[in-house]
Amino acid sequence: MLILGTNDASSWLFQEAQKKAKGLRHIGCREEEVRGELILVHYSLLGIRPDFESRRYHWTTYISSTVPGTFFNTGMGMRYTDLYIIKLGMTSEDFDLLELPPPVINAGPTRRGFELALDITPQWLAGLGIDYPLSDKYMAHIPLDISSDDVFIARQERVS
């Protein structure tokens, strides 16, 4: 298993992401074939779900607990509002992060961690018996807010 990297293992965001990842089912291969796993996160703005068919990097192996820190793992230090998490199952415990099998179409190192582009189509998921769009059994969501010192914190749902 490749564990998420972080700048602060005691941060709320890292702890919450680890907890949510534990409850997820794998995508990438059938559950009975999983020998290794890769936990990936996607920072998002305004609750926009990840675009799985893009050829661009959208997933990272590193969680930054601060807005400025996201620059080092996403290339953009933005005021993200959401974090999405998936668990990519692998048929081998030994895998090269730069030579991963489908659905990974591209991977590259960042200053902290790796970024990956995934090509997850409804047809590919159907072959694994998984419905598209991914349900919360396969993809977790953490709503984010930002403190006055640019640290990611839990977003409180507003009641009107």
GISUL-V678130 format. One record per run of one state. SS is the DSSP state (h for helix, s for strand, l for the rest). FROM is the first residue (numbers start at 0). TO is the last residue. If there is no record, write none. Layout:
SS&FROM&TO / SS&FROM&TO
This chain:
l&0&0 / s&1&1 / l&2&3 / s&4&5 / l&6&10 / h&11&21 / l&22&24 / s&25&26 / l&27&29 / h&30&32 / l&33&34 / s&35&43 / l&44&57 / s&58&59 / l&60&60 / s&61&62 / l&63&64 / s&65&65 / l&66&66 / h&67&73 / l&74&80 / s&81&89 / l&90&102 / s&103&108 / l&109&112 / s&113&117 / l&118&120 / h&121&126 / l&127&137 / s&138&145 / l&146&149 / s&150&153 / l&154&159
